[in-house]
Amino acid sequence: MPRQNAFPVPERGSGARFVRHTGIAAPYMVDNMSTDVPSPPADASGLAALGMTSEAEMAFANIRYFADGTERPDFVFNQEPYRTASIMIVGLNYGTGSSRSGAITRPLAAWGVRVYIGESFGPIFLTNAVQYGVLTIELPRPTLEMLAEWARTNPGIEMTVDLEREVIEVPGMAPITFEANARYRRKLMEGVTDMEEMEPHLPAAAVQRAEDEQARPWVYQYR
């Protein structure tokens, strides 16, 4: 029987909150990682024939399993103690390529990954992350390398990411500060949905449209 998702995934755009998270970090310092890797097309993995079709099972499927469905020992989440990691330390331009929300939802379902710490991220990946209450943090490469090395040499030790204070707390290290996107920070901390974010601006938008219809009526004669 296929395994079920290990962690619940919130509905997209439901206003899932993020304030503070403590967990084990998995070092996965790969640059230019396409969204196709954490979220491969179902027919590309061949796992459906083995009954492995859940979101949790499909996370990183092409590099997580051998063709017979057994685990590859070189994949970080198949190693102890990273099997329970909920923070990923990644490289440059992580989540580039197509808009696959599965790049967020599948690791979230499999391991409860709530935080990605990297040098930079694909813009669509950033947008998708906020939609599911997942935090992305950008750090300079030297700091990132130091954090990844700490995770390798301190396996199983948890770190804490505090969005309110914008700090990463790592045992034995000085606190690492970061600067979150102000808009995304508010949405995550307050659990604001897209509609709730837009509502205060709707009256002004209606006034602007009415003024534009008066100034350029031909633009609106499309019916």
C-alpha positions as CSV (number, residue, x, y, z in Angstrom):
1,M,0.0,0.0,0.0
2,P,1.3,3.5,-0.8
3,R,2.3,5.7,2.2
4,Q,0.0,8.6,3.0
5,N,1.2,12.2,3.3
6,A,3.2,12.6,6.5
7,F,2.2,16.2,7.1
8,P,-0.9,18.2,6.2
9,V,-0.6,20.7,3.4
10,P,-2.8,23.8,3.7
11,E,-5.0,24.9,0.9
12,R,-3.2,27.3,-1.5
13,G,-3.7,30.9,-0.5
14,S,-5.6,30.0,2.7
15,G,-3.5,32.4,4.8
16,A,-1.3,29.9,6.5
17,R,0.8,31.6,9.2
18,F,4.5,31.5,10.0
19,V,6.0,33.2,13.0
20,R,8.6,30.9,14.4
21,H,9.8,27.4,13.6
22,T,12.3,25.0,15.3
23,G,13.6,22.0,13.4
24,I,16.5,20.0,12.0
25,A,18.1,21.5,8.9
26,A,19.1,19.4,5.9
27,P,22.1,20.7,3.9
28,Y,21.3,20.5,0.1
29,M,23.6,23.0,-1.4
30,V,22.8,22.6,-5.1
31,D,22.8,25.7,-7.4
32,N,20.2,26.4,-10.1
33,M,17.8,23.7,-8.9
34,S,14.8,23.4,-11.1
35,T,11.3,22.9,-9.7
36,D,11.2,19.7,-11.7
37,V,13.6,18.1,-9.2
38,P,11.5,18.4,-6.0
39,S,8.3,18.1,-8.1
40,P,8.9,15.8,-11.0
41,P,6.0,15.0,-13.4
42,A,4.2,11.9,-12.2
43,D,4.9,10.0,-15.5
44,A,8.6,10.8,-15.4
45,S,9.3,8.9,-12.1
46,G,7.7,5.5,-13.0
47,L,6.6,5.2,-9.3
48,A,2.9,5.2,-10.1
49,A,3.2,1.6,-11.3
50,L,4.6,0.8,-7.8
51,G,1.6,2.4,-6.1
52,M,3.6,5.4,-5.0
53,T,1.5,8.4,-6.0
54,S,1.0,10.6,-2.9
55,E,2.4,14.1,-2.6
56,A,4.8,12.9,0.2
57,E,6.1,10.0,-1.9
58,M,6.6,12.0,-5.0
59,A,8.9,14.6,-3.4
60,F,12.3,14.5,-5.1
61,A,11.2,11.2,-6.6
62,N,13.8,10.9,-9.4
63,I,16.7,11.4,-7.1
64,R,15.2,10.0,-3.9
65,Y,14.5,6.4,-5.2
66,F,16.0,3.8,-7.4
67,A,13.8,2.5,-10.3
68,D,12.4,-0.3,-8.0
69,G,11.2,2.3,-5.4
70,T,13.9,1.6,-2.9
71,E,15.7,4.6,-1.3
72,R,18.9,6.0,-2.6
73,P,21.4,6.3,0.3
74,D,23.1,9.4,-1.1
75,F,19.9,11.5,-1.0
76,V,20.0,13.7,2.1
77,F,16.5,13.1,3.3
78,N,17.1,9.3,3.2
79,Q,19.9,9.7,5.7
80,E,19.7,9.9,9.5
81,P,18.9,12.2,11.1
82,Y,17.7,14.3,8.1
83,R,14.7,12.1,7.7
84,T,12.9,14.5,10.0
85,A,14.4,17.7,8.7
86,S,11.9,20.6,8.3
87,I,14.4,23.2,7.2
88,M,16.4,23.1,3.9
89,I,19.7,24.8,3.3
90,V,20.0,25.3,-0.5
91,G,22.2,27.1,-2.9
92,L,21.9,29.8,-5.6
93,N,18.7,30.3,-7.7
94,Y,16.8,27.4,-6.0
95,G,13.4,26.7,-7.5
96,T,14.1,28.1,-10.9
97,G,12.1,27.1,-14.0
98,S,8.4,26.3,-14.3
99,S,5.7,27.2,-11.8
100,R,5.3,23.9,-10.0
101,S,3.6,24.4,-6.7
102,G,4.6,20.8,-5.9
103,A,8.1,22.1,-5.3
104,I,6.6,23.5,-2.1
105,T,3.8,21.1,-1.3
106,R,5.6,17.8,-1.8
107,P,8.5,18.5,0.6
108,L,5.9,20.0,2.9
109,A,3.9,16.8,2.8
110,A,6.9,14.5,3.1
111,W,8.9,16.1,5.8
112,G,7.0,19.2,6.9
113,V,9.6,21.6,5.3
114,R,8.6,25.0,6.4
115,V,11.8,27.0,5.8
116,Y,14.2,27.3,2.9
117,I,17.5,29.1,3.5
118,G,19.5,29.9,0.3
119,E,21.5,32.4,-1.6
120,S,18.6,33.2,-3.9
121,F,15.4,31.7,-5.2
122,G,13.3,31.6,-8.4
123,P,10.7,34.3,-8.3
124,I,7.7,32.0,-8.9
125,F,9.1,29.7,-6.1
126,L,9.0,32.6,-3.7
127,T,5.4,33.4,-4.6
128,N,4.3,29.8,-4.2
129,A,6.1,29.5,-0.8
130,V,4.1,32.4,0.7
131,Q,0.9,30.8,-0.6
132,Y,1.5,27.8,1.6
133,G,2.9,29.5,4.7
134,V,6.5,28.6,3.9
135,L,9.3,31.0,4.6
136,T,12.3,31.6,2.3
137,I,15.4,33.4,3.6
138,E,18.3,34.7,1.5
139,L,21.8,34.9,3.0
140,P,25.2,35.8,1.6
141,R,27.1,32.7,0.3
142,P,29.8,32.7,3.0
143,T,27.1,32.7,5.7
144,L,25.1,30.0,3.9
145,E,28.2,27.8,3.6
146,M,28.9,28.2,7.3
147,L,25.3,27.3,8.1
148,A,25.4,24.2,5.8
149,E,28.7,23.0,7.4
150,W,27.2,23.4,10.8
151,A,24.2,21.3,9.8
152,R,26.6,18.6,8.5
153,T,28.8,18.5,11.6
154,N,25.9,18.8,14.1
155,P,23.4,16.2,12.7
156,G,20.2,16.1,14.6
157,I,20.6,19.4,16.4
158,E,17.7,21.8,15.9
159,M,17.9,25.4,14.9
160,T,15.2,28.1,15.3
161,V,14.0,30.5,12.7
162,D,12.2,33.5,14.1
163,L,10.4,35.7,11.5
164,E,9.2,38.3,13.9
165,R,12.7,39.0,15.1
166,E,14.3,38.1,11.7
167,V,16.9,35.9,13.2
168,I,18.2,32.4,12.9
169,E,19.3,30.9,16.2
170,V,21.9,28.1,16.0
171,P,23.4,26.4,19.0
172,G,27.0,27.4,19.5
173,M,26.9,30.2,17.0
174,A,26.0,33.9,17.1
175,P,22.5,34.7,16.0
176,I,22.3,35.1,12.2
177,T,20.1,38.0,11.1
178,F,18.2,38.2,7.9
179,E,15.9,40.7,6.2
180,A,12.6,39.3,4.9
181,N,10.5,40.8,2.1
182,A,8.2,43.2,4.1
183,R,5.1,42.3,2.2
184,Y,5.7,38.5,2.5
185,R,6.6,38.9,6.2
186,R,3.3,40.6,7.0
187,K,1.3,38.0,5.0
188,L,3.0,35.1,6.8
189,M,2.9,36.5,10.3
190,E,-0.7,37.7,10.1
191,G,-2.0,34.9,7.9
192,V,-3.3,37.3,5.3
193,T,-4.8,35.9,2.2
194,D,-4.5,37.5,-1.3
195,M,-8.0,38.8,-1.1
196,E,-7.5,40.2,2.4
197,E,-4.4,41.9,1.1
198,M,-6.2,43.4,-1.9
199,E,-9.4,44.5,-0.1
200,P,-8.2,47.8,1.4
201,H,-7.1,48.9,-2.1
202,L,-10.3,48.0,-4.0
203,P,-12.1,51.4,-3.5
204,A,-9.0,53.3,-4.8
205,A,-8.7,50.9,-7.7
206,A,-12.4,51.5,-8.6
207,V,-12.0,55.2,-8.6
208,Q,-8.9,55.0,-10.8
209,R,-10.7,52.8,-13.3
210,A,-13.7,55.1,-13.4
211,E,-11.3,58.1,-14.1
212,D,-9.5,56.1,-16.8
213,E,-12.8,55.1,-18.5
214,Q,-13.6,58.8,-18.7
215,A,-10.2,59.7,-20.1
216,R,-9.9,56.7,-22.5
217,P,-13.4,55.4,-23.3
218,W,-12.2,53.6,-26.4
219,V,-10.1,51.2,-24.3
220,Y,-13.2,49.8,-22.6
221,Q,-15.4,49.5,-25.8
222,Y,-14.6,45.8,-26.1
223,R,-18.1,44.3,-25.6
